[in-house]
Amino acid sequence: MKESKLRSALTAVIDLIWAGLLWLLCSLPLVTLGAASAALYYGVVKCIRHERGRLTASFFRAFRDNFRPATLLWLLCLGWLLLGWADLRAFQLMGVQKGDILYFMSRLFFLPVPLLFPWLFAFVSRFQNTVFGSLKFTAWLALRHAGTTLLLGAELGVFLLIVWLLPLLLPLLPGVFCLLMSFSIEPVFRALTAEQGGDDPWYNE
C-alpha cells in the first residue's frame, strides 16, 4: 500500500513537471500563451487531479480546441498590459514622481490582468462561450468571489516572483502552481457546472 501511494505521488510529480514543460514549449511564441494556459489547466485537473486520460493527449487536444478563443483573450490581455506599460512610461518621461497619485493610478492599470488571468483561461478550458462572453463572465466570477480572486492573484504573484529570482526553476513551476490554483477554482466551477446541468463525470468527482 505504501509503495503504491509513493508510486502515485512520484507519478503525479513527474506529470506536473511534464505539464509545465508542455506549457513552456507551447508558450514560446508568446502569442500562444493563452491557449497553452487553458491546456495546462485542463490537463492538470483532468489527468493529474482526477487521473483521467493521458496528459499529453489531453493537453494538446485542449490546446487545439481552445486555441482561437484563448489566443484572442490573451491578445486582449497583452494589449492591456502594453497599454499600461506605455502609460507608465509616459508618466516617467514627464517626470511624475513615484509618490504621486498619477503614478499610483498608472500602476493600478495593470491590476485587472493578473486578477482575471487564472479565472479566464481556466474558464475557457472548461466552458463554451464567446470571447467577450468569457471575458464578461470571468470578470463577474472574479468580483463575486473576491477573496478567491485575491488569493489567486497572490499565488500568481509568488509564481512570477520565484521565476524572476530563480529563472532556472521555470520549467518546474507552472504545473505545480496550476494545481495549487485549481483547489481554489474547482469548487466554483463545480457549483457552476451543477447549476448548468453539466454531465462531465470526471469533472464532478
N, C-alpha and C positions, 0 to 999 in steps of 0.2 A: 504493500500500500504506500509506504513512504517513498519507495523508488518510483512508483507510478506518479505520485504527486510531484516529486523532484523532476522527473522527466517532463511532465506537463509544464512546470514552471520554466524549465530551460527552453522548451519549445516556444513558449509564449515570448520569452525574452528575445530569442533568435528571430521570431516573426516580427516583433516590434522593431528590431534593428533593420530587418529586411524591408518592412513597410516604410521606414524612414528613408532608406536608400532609394526605394522606388519613387517616393515623393521628391527627393532631392534631384534625381535624374530627370523626372518629368517636369520639374520646375526650372531647370536650367535655362530654357529660352525666356524665362521671366513672364512672357505673355501667357504661358500655360499654368502659372502658379495656382490660379483659381480652380481649374479642372483637377490638378494634382491634389489640392487640399480636399476637394469633395471626395475624390477617390480614396485618399488616405483615411478620412473619417469612415467611409463606408466599409473599407477593408478591415480597419481596426475593430469596429463594432461588430460586424458580421462574423469575421473569421477568427478574431482573437478573443473577443468577449463572449461570443455565442458559439464559437467553434463550428461554424457552418461554412462549408465550401473551402476552396483553396484560395489563399491570399493573393497570389499573383494574378490568377484569372479574375477574381472579383475586383481587384484594384483596376486592372486595365478595362474591364467591362464598365465600371463606374466612370472611369476617365473618359471613355468613348461616349457613353450615354449622356453624360452631363457636360460634355466639352463646350457646346455652344453657350448655354445659359451661364455656366460657371466662368467662362472666359469673358463674356460681356460684363458680368458683375465685377470681376477682378479688374477689368479695364476701367470701369467706373470708379472703383476704389483707388486704383493707381492714379487716375486723373485727379481725384480729390486730394490725394497726398501731394502730388506735384503742384497743384494749385496752392495748397497750404505752404509748401516749401517756397514757392515763388513769393507768396505774401510775406513770409518770414524774412526772406532775403531782401525784399524791398524795404522793410522796416529797418533792417540792419544798415542798408545803404543810405537810408535817410537819417541815420544816427539815433534812432529810437533806442533808449536805454532799456536794459533787461528788466528794470523795476517798473517801467511804465505800463499802464493799463493796456495800451495798444499792443505792446509786445506780448503781454499775457494772453490777450484775446487771440493773437495770431497762433499761439501755441495750442489754444483750445480748438482751433480749426482742425487739428489733426485727430482729435479725440474720437469722432464717430467711427472711423475705420477700425482701429483696434478693438473698440467695443462691439461692433457689429460682425467683425470678421469670423469669430468662432461660430456664431449663430448662422451666419449667411451660408457658408459652404457646407456645414453640417445639414442645414435645411435642404439645400439643393440636392444633396446626395440621397435624401430620403423622400422628398415630396415633389410633385409636379406642379409647376406654376410658371407664369410668365416672368421675365426678367424683373420688371418693375413690381409685379405682384410679389415676387420673392423678397425684393428689397423692402417693400412696404410691410409685409407680414413679419419679417425678421426684426424690423425696427419696432413693431408693436410688441413682439416677444421680448425684445431687449428692455423695453420700458416696463412691461408687465412683470417681468422677472428681474427687476433692477439689481437685487442682491446677487443673483446668479451672474448677471452681466458683469458686475464689478469684479466678481471672483474670476470669471473667465478672462477679463481684461488683465487682471493681476497675473494670472498664470501665463498669458501670452507675453506680458512684460518680462517675467522671470526668464522665459524661454529666450527672448531676444537679448536680454542682459547676459545670460550664460554664453550665447553664441558670440556676442560682442567681446566678452572677456576671454573665452576659450573656443575659438572658431573650429578647432580640430574636433570638437565634440558634436558639431552639427549633424553628421550622419547618424549619430546615436540617439538624438533627442526628439525628432518630430513624432515618431510613433509613440514614445513614452508620454509626451505632453498631450498628444491627441487622445490617448487612452485616459489620461487624467481628466481632461476636459469632458470626455464622454460621460463620466459619472455625474456631472452637473447637468449636461444637456439631455441625456436619455430620459430622466423622469418627466421632463417637459414634453419631449417628443412622444413618449409612451401614452401620456394623457391625451395629447393631440391626436394620435393615431386612433385611440379608442373612441374619441368624440366623432371621428370621421368614419367609424366603422371599418377600420383597417383590418386586413386579413393576412399580414405578413407573419407567419408563425414564429420564425426565428427572432423577429424584432420584438415581439411581446413576451418572450420567455423570461 
